[in-house]
Amino acid sequence: MPAGTIALGSERLLASNRLDGARVGIVCNPASVDRELAQVADRLAAHPRARLAAIFGPQHGFRSDVQDNMIETRHAHDEIRRVPIYSLYSETREPTAEMLRDLDVLVIDLQDVGVRIYTYIYTMANCLKAARRHGLKVIVCDRPNPIGGMQIEGPVLVPGNESFVGMYPIPMRHGLTIGELARLFNEHFAIGADLEVVVMEGWRREMYFDDTRRTWIISSPNIPTFETTLVYPGTVLFEGTNISEGRGTTRPFELVGAPWVVAERFADVMNRRNLPGVFFRPALFEPTFHKHAGKACAGCQIHVLDRRTFRPVESAVALLESFRAADRDRFNWRDPPYEYEHERNPFDVLAGSPTLREQLESGVTSDEVVRSWESSVKEFEAIRRRFLLYS
């Protein structure tokens, strides 16, 4: 294999005899492609010794055509592959006995983005739980963490604050691949399913997605580019506020702003903080949908200059601090519901507890906020080491 190239877990699985004679269910979406950009469901449908029996779609659907959060997708029938498509972002987020009845193995091949709140990893956890109850084997095909497997950052979810965007006490940026997460969930958090992880060949922890020589396929509608994943671990927190996180623009999560901000003044305040690896460029934009649709918003575009020193969650906390300071009367936390949570504050759901919101409201500086999560991150790092699959 040429230097810098990798073999994905799905490619290694399909090149083996593991699926011979099996009726296979596949959890996937449009980003579940191989080096030739062929979809894993198509590869399974053409498998000479296995039978594709069902397709399962995560949030945004098997075809990833549903734009916004909290819009469920329907079950369907695939006329091309002639199998049922089950939505796991519907009246159920966990496969039912009926969905699993005709399967011998459930394969999961999803592109994660390295962030605690990404629902695909909890769709995987729910599949593991269902498979354990029904005596079904699960094979997770590993894929790269697009933002590398080294850095860990951000608040750790506090038990008692679980949701569909945070089932387990892990940091916002966890530094694990989806296969390593599967092992962590299954063993440390005691799901106990019959799990096999098919590892990648050639991937190393320091690799970012563009080091893999693979084509980035939109993993969900508002993560259009690999560059989006660099800032997403922090700016996803803006979903819990009335600040636009850039949805409705061509640069979601890289652009942040609000109608009451002066862009140049705001960016200057941010750049004077001298945060590592990042430049905040003054920007004005008009979202075509979502928050402030059709209104001029001002703020900044986040330009990552050095991704190995850039700390996205710390930068987002500093941004939140500055947006609140720009106009405390107009800045607000988003009202529920959010991701099946109808009572709890959406920002708290994202942050993993009320602590970060309370810190910001009481004037705790971003530097102090970062120091407050360091001990829990170190505790997680000690647990995490047991589940690493790559050097």
ROSEPA-327759 format. One line per field, with one value per residue (C-alpha): y, x, z. Coordinates in Angstrom, 3 decimals, padded with zeros to 6 digits, always signed. Example, Ala and Ser with C-alpha at 12.3 -4.5 7.8 and 13.67 -1.06 7.14 Angstrom:
! residues 2
py	(-004.500 -001.060)
px	(+012.300 +013.670)
pz	(+007.800 +007.140)
This chain:
! residues 391
py	(+000.000 +003.421 +005.647 +007.813 +005.592 +003.520 +000.554 +001.172 -001.341 -001.853 -002.608 -005.152 -006.725 -007.142 -008.597 -011.286 -014.294 -012.953 -012.408 -015.648 -017.157 -014.330 -012.223 -008.749 -005.513 -002.378 +000.934 +003.518 +006.761 +008.487 +008.915 +005.117 +004.747 +002.953 +004.213 +004.045 +006.011 +002.980 +002.860 +000.023 -000.994 -001.487 -003.537 -005.718 -006.041 -007.359 -009.661 -013.164 -015.046 -012.817 -011.326 -007.712 -007.988 -004.510 -000.965 +001.268 +005.051 +007.351 +010.982 +012.830 +009.502 +006.777 +009.266 +012.184 +014.337 +015.736 +019.120 +020.111 +018.532 +017.152 +016.265 +012.544 +010.380 +007.743 +004.055 +003.128 +000.397 +000.586 -000.143 -000.512 -002.930 -004.359 -004.274 -002.337 +000.896 +001.432 +004.881 +005.005 +008.653 +008.123 +006.826 +004.606 +005.327 +001.691 -001.276 -003.275 -007.062 -006.964 -005.025 -007.483 -010.659 -011.794 -010.849 -012.909 -009.907 -006.131 -004.139 -000.486 +001.731 +005.402 +008.383 +010.035 +013.543 +013.058 +014.963 +013.755 +015.234 +013.583 +011.329 +008.653 +007.253 +006.866 +005.212 +002.760 +002.407 +001.763 -000.885 -002.587 -002.583 -004.020 -006.635 -007.794 -008.282 -010.225 -012.284 -010.692 -010.093 -006.537 -005.691 -002.074 -001.048 +001.494 +004.844 +007.755 +010.318 +013.309 +015.579 +013.059 +010.722 +012.728 +015.792 +015.585 +018.690 +020.102 +019.422 +015.811 +014.925 +014.681 +011.525 +012.404 +014.615 +011.863 +012.481 +011.415 +013.848 +012.498 +009.050 +008.595 +010.720 +011.549 +014.933 +017.054 +016.136 +012.531 +011.617 +008.148 +006.435 +005.090 +001.558 +002.560 +004.236 +001.029 -000.882 +001.816 +001.806 -001.958 -002.812 +000.136 +001.235 -002.390 -002.795 -006.312 -007.044 -009.614 -007.012 -007.210 -004.116 -004.395 -002.081 +000.105 -000.586 +002.299 +004.861 +006.589 +008.694 +011.929 +011.763 +014.266 +013.370 +015.041 +012.901 +009.766 +010.547 +009.915 +012.068 +013.791 +012.955 +015.117 +013.134 +015.158 +018.129 +020.843 +019.332 +019.896 +019.849 +018.320 +021.849 +022.092 +019.278 +021.306 +023.926 +021.818 +020.498 +024.053 +025.911 +023.160 +024.719 +027.688 +025.451 +026.035 +029.838 +032.483 +033.138 +031.831 +028.989 +029.606 +027.185 +028.492 +029.575 +027.733 +027.717 +026.309 +026.233 +028.292 +031.438 +032.661 +035.877 +037.802 +040.893 +043.064 +042.592 +044.887 +042.484 +044.403 +045.286 +041.728 +040.090 +042.526 +041.575 +037.894 +038.261 +040.226 +037.099 +035.481 +032.050 +029.454 +028.380 +030.538 +033.859 +035.458 +037.358 +039.933 +038.565 +039.494 +036.898 +036.358 +032.854 +031.536 +029.346 +028.523 +031.244 +034.842 +033.656 +036.581 +038.926 +040.345 +038.788 +040.014 +038.218 +036.298 +033.421 +031.091 +030.384 +027.546 +028.396 +025.562 +022.665 +020.940 +023.853 +025.085 +024.291 +024.453 +024.122 +026.732 +029.066 +028.543 +029.392 +032.616 +033.391 +032.817 +035.100 +037.831 +037.461 +037.824 +040.887 +042.460 +042.690 +040.846 +041.786 +040.344 +037.234 +034.306 +030.583 +028.558 +027.313 +023.598 +021.227 +019.989 +016.433 +014.726 +016.748 +018.822 +020.318 +020.772 +023.790 +022.893 +024.440 +022.272 +019.223 +020.021 +020.922 +017.786 +019.611 +023.107 +023.924 +025.700 +027.884 +028.775 +029.627 +031.977 +033.599 +034.226 +035.821 +033.012 +033.740 +031.355 +030.559 +029.510 +027.482 +025.533 +024.818 +023.542 +020.601 +019.566 +017.038 +015.189 +015.104 +013.487 +010.891 +010.068 +009.857 +007.109 +005.104 +005.792 +004.228 +000.732 +000.986 +002.439 +000.345 +002.421 +003.809)
px	(+000.000 +001.520 +002.655 -000.127 -002.951 -005.208 -007.538 -010.882 -012.558 -015.346 -012.849 -011.065 -014.378 -015.606 -012.268 -012.557 -014.841 -016.476 -019.856 -020.006 -023.478 -024.840 -027.965 -026.564 -028.064 -026.002 -026.111 -024.788 -025.332 -023.822 -020.423 -020.117 -017.988 -014.787 -011.693 -013.600 -016.502 -018.795 -021.434 -021.071 -024.727 -023.997 -020.909 -022.975 -025.805 -023.251 -021.512 -021.336 -021.544 -023.684 -027.156 -028.010 -031.251 -031.848 -030.492 -030.581 -030.195 -028.979 -030.016 -030.614 -031.509 -029.816 -029.585 -028.654 -031.274 -032.995 -031.450 -032.167 -031.891 -035.026 -036.669 -037.322 -036.951 -039.407 -038.963 -038.931 -038.235 -035.167 -036.323 -032.759 -031.412 -034.893 -034.566 -036.303 -034.747 -035.304 -034.907 -033.164 -034.134 -037.873 -040.413 -037.510 -033.808 -033.009 -033.565 -036.624 -036.904 -038.922 -036.168 -033.492 -035.520 -034.122 -030.480 -027.442 -025.148 -025.499 -022.680 -022.086 -020.131 -020.554 -018.222 -017.890 -016.479 -014.712 -017.209 -019.265 -022.545 -022.595 -025.647 -024.195 -022.122 -025.261 -027.100 -024.186 -024.580 -028.315 -027.584 -025.193 -027.859 -030.514 -028.141 -027.236 -030.897 -031.616 -028.411 -027.120 -023.480 -022.366 -019.411 -018.204 -016.101 -013.589 -013.042 -010.677 -011.390 -011.171 -009.656 -007.037 -006.700 -004.388 -006.115 -008.769 -010.608 -013.739 -016.164 -016.904 -020.599 -021.747 -023.773 -027.432 -027.263 -027.520 -029.345 -029.256 -026.352 -024.478 -025.050 -021.749 -019.276 -016.718 -015.210 -016.523 -013.486 -012.678 -009.763 -011.109 -012.165 -015.703 -014.337 -012.493 -015.662 -017.581 -015.158 -015.332 -019.142 -019.403 -016.816 -016.280 -019.912 -021.050 -023.327 -021.949 -022.840 -021.117 -018.903 -016.140 -014.286 -012.624 -009.647 -008.148 -004.758 -002.321 -004.105 -002.105 -003.338 -001.714 -003.530 -006.209 -008.649 -006.711 -003.690 -005.627 -005.828 -009.551 -012.365 -014.479 -018.133 -020.666 -021.224 -024.326 -025.903 -024.175 -020.700 -019.951 -016.147 -013.349 -012.439 -015.840 -014.827 -011.887 -014.156 -017.264 -016.229 -016.589 -019.054 -021.658 -022.302 -023.867 -026.812 -027.823 -027.936 -029.630 -026.306 -026.224 -023.749 -023.784 -026.534 -028.092 -024.698 -022.012 -019.762 -021.815 -019.963 -017.094 -019.248 -020.805 -022.713 -025.815 -027.716 -026.571 -022.801 -020.257 -018.019 -014.727 -014.982 -015.942 -013.126 -010.603 -011.657 -011.261 -007.864 -006.493 -007.010 -004.112 -005.714 -003.393 -003.662 -006.626 -007.540 -010.977 -011.772 -014.591 -017.542 -021.103 -023.546 -027.257 -028.567 -031.041 -032.713 -032.576 -031.718 -032.016 -032.991 -032.969 -031.334 -027.820 -025.621 -022.189 -019.418 -016.485 -015.249 -012.953 -009.770 -007.674 -004.016 -002.421 -004.762 -002.347 -002.325 -005.886 -008.286 -011.823 -013.733 -011.647 -012.087 -015.858 -016.014 -014.105 -016.521 -019.519 -017.998 -017.536 -021.021 -022.565 -020.428 -021.485 -025.109 -026.184 -029.825 -030.013 -027.886 -030.022 -029.861 -032.064 -035.390 -036.284 -037.039 -033.721 -032.909 -035.805 -035.221 -038.323 -037.531 -033.788 -031.889 -030.509 -027.128 -026.851 -027.752 -024.901 -022.375 -023.167 -024.332 -025.466 -021.935 -020.594 -023.687 -023.574 -019.869 -020.498 -023.481 -021.468 -018.558 -016.014 -013.327 -012.692 -009.242 -010.811 -013.453 -010.750 -008.893 -012.113 -012.431 -008.749 -008.942 -011.935 -010.262 -007.199 -009.390 -011.002 -007.615 -006.573 -009.721 -009.355 -005.868 -007.294 -009.345 -006.839 -006.368 -003.697 -000.290)
pz	(+000.000 -000.984 +001.889 +003.264 +002.005 +004.200 +003.889 +005.565 +007.831 +005.291 +002.522 +004.679 +005.734 +002.159 +001.079 +003.784 +004.232 +007.412 +005.738 +003.755 +003.957 +006.129 +005.870 +006.480 +007.752 +007.124 +009.024 +006.598 +004.702 +001.625 +003.323 +003.660 +000.527 -000.431 -002.252 -005.547 -004.007 -004.232 -001.499 +001.005 +000.495 -003.201 -002.426 -000.114 -002.647 -005.163 -002.659 -004.178 -000.868 +001.382 +001.113 +001.868 +003.844 +005.301 +005.342 +008.424 +008.250 +011.063 +011.603 +008.299 +006.690 +004.681 +001.799 +004.124 +002.411 +005.514 +006.251 +009.833 +013.269 +014.892 +011.568 +011.573 +008.481 +007.336 +006.794 +003.124 +000.591 -001.638 -005.176 -006.476 -003.869 -003.118 +000.669 +003.447 +004.671 +008.389 +009.895 +013.272 +013.631 +013.695 +016.205 +017.271 +017.556 +018.228 +015.895 +016.872 +017.026 +013.802 +012.008 +013.140 +012.721 +009.349 +009.997 +010.935 +011.425 +011.673 +010.048 +010.977 +008.579 +009.510 +009.231 +012.629 +013.143 +016.488 +018.649 +021.616 +020.420 +016.970 +016.985 +014.699 +017.559 +019.694 +016.836 +016.974 +020.758 +020.352 +017.724 +020.136 +022.857 +020.548 +019.158 +022.654 +023.558 +020.384 +020.233 +017.033 +016.153 +015.315 +013.074 +013.198 +010.211 +011.398 +009.677 +010.372 +013.010 +010.628 +013.288 +014.360 +017.270 +019.510 +020.957 +023.665 +024.782 +026.318 +029.135 +030.018 +030.195 +033.804 +034.627 +034.950 +031.847 +029.245 +025.955 +022.315 +021.822 +024.825 +026.293 +028.118 +030.144 +027.451 +026.491 +023.651 +021.516 +022.373 +020.062 +019.189 +015.986 +015.737 +016.188 +019.347 +020.612 +019.931 +022.161 +024.854 +024.837 +024.713 +027.376 +029.696 +029.657 +029.785 +026.781 +026.367 +022.736 +020.522 +018.849 +016.260 +015.072 +011.675 +011.992 +009.302 +007.824 +007.520 +009.705 +012.429 +015.303 +014.104 +010.758 +009.847 +007.116 +004.328 +005.267 +004.274 +000.533 +000.660 -000.713 +001.913 +001.400 +003.249 +006.442 +007.316 +005.519 +007.549 +007.550 +003.865 +004.017 +006.015 +007.160 +008.872 +011.207 +012.525 +014.114 +014.737 +018.213 +019.503 +017.320 +017.607 +021.036 +019.241 +018.386 +022.005 +021.600 +019.445 +017.668 +014.096 +013.659 +009.926 +008.956 +005.787 +004.420 +002.469 +005.568 +008.463 +011.800 +010.340 +010.237 +013.489 +013.983 +014.985 +013.792 +016.722 +016.302 +014.597 +012.685 +012.720 +016.390 +017.303 +015.303 +016.762 +020.293 +019.424 +017.765 +020.715 +022.812 +020.895 +020.874 +019.345 +015.708 +014.693 +013.087 +013.327 +010.130 +010.238 +008.284 +007.377 +006.080 +005.521 +006.342 +003.795 +006.431 +010.145 +012.698 +011.461 +007.978 +005.551 +008.085 +007.941 +010.620 +011.616 +013.427 +012.065 +010.009 +011.928 +009.976 +011.381 +010.750 +012.713 +013.378 +015.756 +018.211 +017.561 +020.395 +018.988 +022.253 +024.041 +021.055 +021.126 +024.823 +024.102 +021.255 +023.522 +026.127 +023.488 +021.996 +025.439 +026.132 +022.809 +024.009 +027.152 +026.608 +023.097 +023.611 +024.743 +025.275 +022.956 +024.281 +024.222 +022.611 +021.304 +020.151 +021.951 +025.126 +025.840 +029.249 +029.597 +028.335 +024.859 +025.620 +028.735 +026.650 +024.246 +026.948 +028.942 +032.080 +033.166 +034.370 +031.277 +030.933 +034.623 +034.357 +031.438 +033.165 +036.328 +034.481 +034.808 +032.204 +029.322 +030.753 +034.048 +032.207 +030.365 +033.602 +035.169 +032.770 +032.716 +035.576 +034.114 +030.701 +032.296 +033.997 +030.664 +028.971 +031.383 +030.535 +026.807 +026.565 +027.068 +023.877 +021.420 +018.278 +016.516 +017.327)
